Amino acid sequence: MADTIDIIKDKIKEVAFKKVGDTDELIKSGILSSILVVDLATILEEEFSVSIPFTEITPENFSSAELIKKYIETKTN
């Protein structure tokens, strides 16, 4: 089974058409627009069987693959 961070990076590549590293800045760099962040959150909800409230789609949770992984882990534990 693929590592959580690899799945997240694959999903980012699917929505943004860019390969990213674990700590690459996604929002400020423009890799993910506000619309793409919401699209990514929806995809991650399906992938990891979690619920991501709109109010939690924030730069603190979604500005890098590593931060997204930490956020997803809080939802799955």
Backbone as JSON Lines, residues from 0, in Angstrom:
{"i":0,"aa":"M","n":[0.83,-1.19,0.0],"ca":[0.0,0.0,0.0],"c":[0.88,1.25,0.0]}
{"i":1,"aa":"A","n":[0.49,2.23,-0.77],"ca":[1.26,3.47,-0.88],"c":[1.19,4.25,0.43]}
{"i":2,"aa":"D","n":[2.25,4.97,0.7],"ca":[2.32,5.82,1.88],"c":[1.33,6.98,1.71]}
{"i":3,"aa":"T","n":[0.77,7.44,2.81],"ca":[-0.21,8.52,2.79],"c":[0.3,9.74,2.04]}
{"i":4,"aa":"I","n":[1.53,10.14,2.3],"ca":[2.05,11.35,1.65],"c":[2.2,11.16,0.15]}
{"i":5,"aa":"D","n":[2.52,9.95,-0.3],"ca":[2.62,9.68,-1.73],"c":[1.24,9.77,-2.39]}
{"i":6,"aa":"I","n":[0.23,9.27,-1.71],"ca":[-1.14,9.37,-2.24],"c":[-1.54,10.83,-2.35]}
{"i":7,"aa":"I","n":[-1.25,11.61,-1.32],"ca":[-1.6,13.03,-1.33],"c":[-0.89,13.74,-2.48]}
{"i":8,"aa":"K","n":[0.4,13.48,-2.66],"ca":[1.15,14.12,-3.74],"c":[0.59,13.7,-5.11]}
{"i":9,"aa":"D","n":[0.17,12.45,-5.24],"ca":[-0.45,12.0,-6.49],"c":[-1.75,12.75,-6.75]}
{"i":10,"aa":"K","n":[-2.54,12.96,-5.7],"ca":[-3.81,13.67,-5.85],"c":[-3.58,15.14,-6.18]}
{"i":11,"aa":"I","n":[-2.54,15.74,-5.59],"ca":[-2.19,17.12,-5.94],"c":[-1.81,17.2,-7.41]}
{"i":12,"aa":"K","n":[-1.04,16.24,-7.88],"ca":[-0.65,16.21,-9.29],"c":[-1.87,16.07,-10.2]}
{"i":13,"aa":"E","n":[-2.86,15.29,-9.75],"ca":[-4.08,15.12,-10.54],"c":[-4.85,16.43,-10.7]}
{"i":14,"aa":"V","n":[-4.94,17.23,-9.63],"ca":[-5.73,18.46,-9.71],"c":[-4.94,19.66,-10.22]}
{"i":15,"aa":"A","n":[-3.63,19.71,-9.93],"ca":[-2.82,20.88,-10.29],"c":[-1.91,20.64,-11.49]}
{"i":16,"aa":"F","n":[-1.8,19.39,-11.92],"ca":[-0.94,19.02,-13.05],"c":[0.53,19.38,-12.79]}
{"i":17,"aa":"K","n":[0.93,19.32,-11.51],"ca":[2.31,19.59,-11.14],"c":[2.76,18.59,-10.1]}
{"i":18,"aa":"K","n":[3.99,18.13,-10.26],"ca":[4.58,17.24,-9.27],"c":[5.13,18.1,-8.13]}
{"i":19,"aa":"V","n":[4.86,17.7,-6.88],"ca":[5.32,18.49,-5.74],"c":[6.09,17.62,-4.75]}
{"i":20,"aa":"G","n":[6.93,18.28,-3.97],"ca":[7.64,17.61,-2.9],"c":[6.84,17.67,-1.6]}
{"i":21,"aa":"D","n":[7.33,17.01,-0.59],"ca":[6.63,16.93,0.69],"c":[6.36,18.3,1.31]}
{"i":22,"aa":"T","n":[7.31,19.21,1.19],"ca":[7.19,20.5,1.88],"c":[7.02,21.69,0.94]}
{"i":23,"aa":"D","n":[6.79,21.44,-0.34],"ca":[6.58,22.53,-1.29],"c":[5.35,23.35,-0.89]}
{"i":24,"aa":"E","n":[5.48,24.65,-0.93],"ca":[4.37,25.57,-0.64],"c":[3.35,25.47,-1.78]}
{"i":25,"aa":"L","n":[2.11,25.13,-1.44],"ca":[1.1,24.88,-2.46],"c":[0.21,26.09,-2.75]}
{"i":26,"aa":"I","n":[-0.1,26.86,-1.73],"ca":[-1.07,27.94,-1.9],"c":[-0.38,29.24,-2.29]}
{"i":27,"aa":"K","n":[0.56,29.7,-1.49],"ca":[1.25,30.97,-1.81],"c":[1.99,30.92,-3.14]}
{"i":28,"aa":"S","n":[2.47,29.73,-3.5],"ca":[3.19,29.58,-4.77],"c":[2.26,29.57,-5.98]}
{"i":29,"aa":"G","n":[0.96,29.38,-5.72],"ca":[0.0,29.34,-6.81],"c":[-0.22,27.97,-7.4]}
{"i":30,"aa":"I","n":[0.42,26.95,-6.84],"ca":[0.2,25.58,-7.34],"c":[-1.26,25.2,-7.17]}
{"i":31,"aa":"L","n":[-1.82,25.54,-6.0],"ca":[-3.24,25.29,-5.74],"c":[-3.97,26.62,-5.57]}
{"i":32,"aa":"S","n":[-4.95,26.86,-6.42],"ca":[-5.84,28.01,-6.25],"c":[-6.89,27.64,-5.21]}
{"i":33,"aa":"S","n":[-7.7,28.6,-4.82],"ca":[-8.74,28.31,-3.83],"c":[-9.7,27.24,-4.35]}
{"i":34,"aa":"I","n":[-10.0,27.26,-5.62],"ca":[-10.89,26.25,-6.19],"c":[-10.23,24.87,-6.18]}
{"i":35,"aa":"L","n":[-8.95,24.83,-6.54],"ca":[-8.25,23.54,-6.56],"c":[-8.07,22.96,-5.17]}
{"i":36,"aa":"V","n":[-7.93,23.81,-4.16],"ca":[-7.82,23.31,-2.78],"c":[-9.11,22.6,-2.39]}
{"i":37,"aa":"V","n":[-10.24,23.19,-2.75],"ca":[-11.53,22.56,-2.45],"c":[-11.68,21.26,-3.23]}
{"i":38,"aa":"D","n":[-11.28,21.26,-4.5],"ca":[-11.31,20.03,-5.3],"c":[-10.45,18.94,-4.65]}
{"i":39,"aa":"L","n":[-9.26,19.34,-4.22],"ca":[-8.36,18.38,-3.57],"c":[-8.98,17.84,-2.3]}
{"i":40,"aa":"A","n":[-9.57,18.7,-1.5],"ca":[-10.2,18.26,-0.26],"c":[-11.3,17.23,-0.53]}
{"i":41,"aa":"T","n":[-12.07,17.47,-1.56],"ca":[-13.14,16.52,-1.93],"c":[-12.56,15.17,-2.33]}
{"i":42,"aa":"I","n":[-11.49,15.2,-3.11],"ca":[-10.83,13.96,-3.53],"c":[-10.25,13.22,-2.32]}
{"i":43,"aa":"L","n":[-9.65,13.97,-1.4],"ca":[-9.06,13.34,-0.21],"c":[-10.12,12.77,0.71]}
{"i":44,"aa":"E","n":[-11.29,13.41,0.78],"ca":[-12.39,12.86,1.56],"c":[-12.74,11.46,1.07]}
{"i":45,"aa":"E","n":[-12.85,11.31,-0.24],"ca":[-13.15,10.0,-0.83],"c":[-12.03,9.01,-0.6]}
{"i":46,"aa":"E","n":[-10.8,9.44,-0.86],"ca":[-9.64,8.55,-0.78],"c":[-9.44,7.99,0.62]}
{"i":47,"aa":"F","n":[-9.61,8.85,1.63],"ca":[-9.3,8.45,3.0],"c":[-10.54,8.23,3.87]}
{"i":48,"aa":"S","n":[-11.73,8.32,3.26],"ca":[-12.99,8.13,3.98],"c":[-13.08,9.03,5.21]}
{"i":49,"aa":"V","n":[-12.84,10.31,5.0],"ca":[-12.93,11.3,6.07],"c":[-13.84,12.43,5.62]}
{"i":50,"aa":"S","n":[-14.27,13.22,6.59],"ca":[-15.05,14.41,6.3],"c":[-14.17,15.63,6.57]}
{"i":51,"aa":"I","n":[-14.08,16.52,5.58],"ca":[-13.28,17.73,5.73],"c":[-14.22,18.93,5.65]}
{"i":52,"aa":"P","n":[-14.54,19.51,6.78],"ca":[-15.42,20.69,6.76],"c":[-14.76,21.85,6.01]}
{"i":53,"aa":"F","n":[-15.57,22.63,5.33],"ca":[-15.06,23.77,4.57],"c":[-14.23,24.69,5.45]}
{"i":54,"aa":"T","n":[-14.63,24.84,6.71],"ca":[-13.93,25.73,7.64],"c":[-12.52,25.25,7.98]}
{"i":55,"aa":"E","n":[-12.23,23.99,7.68],"ca":[-10.9,23.43,7.97],"c":[-9.99,23.4,6.73]}
{"i":56,"aa":"I","n":[-10.5,23.88,5.61],"ca":[-9.68,23.98,4.4],"c":[-8.94,25.31,4.48]}
{"i":57,"aa":"T","n":[-7.86,25.3,5.23],"ca":[-7.1,26.52,5.53],"c":[-5.63,26.33,5.15]}
{"i":58,"aa":"P","n":[-4.89,27.42,5.02],"ca":[-3.45,27.29,4.75],"c":[-2.72,26.49,5.84]}
{"i":59,"aa":"E","n":[-3.19,26.58,7.06],"ca":[-2.56,25.82,8.15],"c":[-2.66,24.31,7.91]}
{"i":60,"aa":"N","n":[-3.7,23.89,7.22],"ca":[-3.91,22.46,6.96],"c":[-3.52,22.03,5.55]}
{"i":61,"aa":"F","n":[-3.5,22.97,4.6],"ca":[-3.37,22.59,3.19],"c":[-2.24,23.28,2.44]}
{"i":62,"aa":"S","n":[-1.26,23.86,3.12],"ca":[-0.23,24.59,2.38],"c":[0.96,23.73,1.93]}
{"i":63,"aa":"S","n":[1.0,22.47,2.35],"ca":[2.01,21.54,1.83],"c":[1.49,20.12,1.95]}
{"i":64,"aa":"A","n":[2.09,19.22,1.2],"ca":[1.67,17.81,1.28],"c":[1.88,17.28,2.69]}
{"i":65,"aa":"E","n":[2.97,17.7,3.33],"ca":[3.25,17.24,4.69],"c":[2.18,17.72,5.68]}
{"i":66,"aa":"L","n":[1.75,18.97,5.56],"ca":[0.7,19.48,6.44],"c":[-0.63,18.81,6.17]}
{"i":67,"aa":"I","n":[-0.9,18.53,4.9],"ca":[-2.14,17.8,4.56],"c":[-2.1,16.42,5.19]}
{"i":68,"aa":"K","n":[-0.96,15.75,5.12],"ca":[-0.83,14.42,5.72],"c":[-1.12,14.48,7.21]}
{"i":69,"aa":"K","n":[-0.52,15.45,7.91],"ca":[-0.76,15.58,9.35],"c":[-2.23,15.82,9.63]}
{"i":70,"aa":"Y","n":[-2.86,16.66,8.81],"ca":[-4.28,16.94,8.99],"c":[-5.12,15.68,8.77]}
{"i":71,"aa":"I","n":[-4.86,14.95,7.7],"ca":[-5.6,13.72,7.4],"c":[-5.43,12.72,8.55]}
{"i":72,"aa":"E","n":[-4.22,12.63,9.1],"ca":[-3.98,11.7,10.2],"c":[-4.83,12.06,11.41]}
{"i":73,"aa":"T","n":[-5.1,13.34,11.64],"ca":[-5.98,13.71,12.78],"c":[-7.4,13.25,12.52]}
{"i":74,"aa":"K","n":[-7.77,13.13,11.28],"ca":[-9.13,12.7,10.92],"c":[-9.29,11.19,10.93]}
{"i":75,"aa":"T","n":[-8.19,10.47,10.76],"ca":[-8.29,9.01,10.66],"c":[-7.91,8.3,11.96]}
{"i":76,"aa":"N","n":[-7.43,9.04,12.94],"ca":[-7.04,8.41,14.24],"c":[-8.14,8.55,15.26]}
